[in-house]
């Protein structure tokens, strides 16, 4: 799992940087400040949880707990739901996509709780 989550986290960090640059340069004059702020929130949480995936990779190498693996997958799902919905919402303006974002936020919270439990149990 070390290799898997480290690669997955690094790929997502790359993607977060690329999407952040695209937002700063490609969307700056195309979106309102409101939607640009939403987009940037997606980038911020994307990067934080990409680093979280790398951390999960290192923890998976140190602790042999299925909880760490679950934490990584749920964190990855959180990136897709939370940041992905914010990217699409900001570009498309489809407000109903905002209903998906909290599911991603809950996934983030659950993943971090699983990390806490895995470390506490070790």
Secondary structure as UniProt FT lines:
FT   HELIX           2..21
FT   HELIX           22..26
FT   TURN            28..30
FT   HELIX           33..62
FT   HELIX           66..78
FT   HELIX           79..83
FT   HELIX           84..92
FT   HELIX           95..97
FT   HELIX           98..121
//
